[in-house]
């Protein structure tokens, strides 16, 4: 099955699915305008249904923000390095913990006890040994300065994982110029001694069938890594690959936690491993509007971690090397290769695929440009890239409604509807909630005679005040993960 987005002229079917997100996004707003002109009562009912559904969602969001933050605290306070070491001799570790008779409250330690029990009764070789596994970290770069990249590498060095089992692949772009090549060599010479090996891989520009973006770079690096592992006679199934932007800083337990989850899950090949992205590295350096957006984006990633049924790959994530080799790595034809990787994996494994949340953070930079205007523009471009749904919607819809999709229809159809609804909601609902209450009165003089339409602005305002509770919860929660102000 071809997992790539088609190049060139689209079929009518594919083009139809490309149009859907924009059609429904504009259609939802236009429908409110048309109803306000011709039937204010129906317009009021339509808007109230949307706002009430949004209110219900906001309650769920509050619950998941608090729950997700609690899980992050517990995971961050868990000694994953020690738990990982226990897995090499699970029977001895299980017996020792049983004899201690300690009351275990942390949910991750409780799960650890159960994992040790299962592993101690399993056949030898059923679960891989941590000492046999390697982590490979692909760090893509374009033309970032050494001042941006070096703190990220230092944070990798400071992780508790055995660095002699950590392979670094610094993947830089030829189009980035001579400066990034010199930076790559400097970093290799300075930090190579800390790791199993440190490799720099230059991604040639203008390769056929590639769009300009990270997907082509990390795929080229992944293919290079494949050859290296073959030369070193390291089995693909013993390598876990993380892609992490060159300004990202992993939590100190990230690689231990990742390796632990890889070992204890039997269907490890059919999983992606997703940490929580927090945009806090430079949060106090960016303008106030960007701080608000960065905090909101961080909250959304926390919320997503509490919804594993709809969790998708985002930014930094990990997958087994053997799965990546089978799938020919990542897409080289989309600029949103992280989220798109979920769908490629889902259809490759015929629906038997999931994203496993990891409740430790990867710290990322908030958007910051050289000037205030450039920062606003860059932030808009980032949000537009995340919100743009036609590439994934068309890709998924085209496969779901085909005979050779491989994956079961109804689960795939449900995921397609959820994907489409998410992009439409993101594009249109906030505008309707903010301004929709006044539309019947502004667009139809007769609307003032309708009790429902006349009271609609007050009703909408009241519901928005209730929803403010969620904002208050988010504000207090944000205080707990923001770094101290310098």
Secondary structure, DSSP 4 states (H G I P E B T S, - for coil): ---SPPPSSPPHHHHHHHHHHHHHHHHHHHHHHHHHHH-HHHHHHHHHHHHHHHHHHHHHHHHHHHHHHHHHHHHHTS-HHHHHHHGGGHHHHHHHHHHHTPPP--HHHHHHHHHHHHHHTSPTTSS--GGG-EEEEEEEESS--HHHHHHHHHHHHTSSS-GGGEEEEEEEEGGG-HHHHHHHHHHHHHHGGGSSEEEEEEE-SS-TT--SSHHHHHHHHHHHHHHHHHHHT--GGGEEEEE--TT-EE-TTHHHHHHHHHHH-TTGGGEEEEEEEE--TTTTTS-HHHHHHHHHHHHHHHHHHT-TTT----SSEEEEHHHHHHTTSS-SS-S-HHHHHHHHHHHHTTT--EEEEEEEEEE-PPP--SSHHHHHHHHHHHHHHHH--HHHHHHHHHHHTSTT--S-HHHHHHHHHHHHHHHHHHHHHHHHHHHGGGHHHHH-GGGGG-HHHHHHHHHHHHHHHHHHHHHHHHHHHHHHHSPPP-
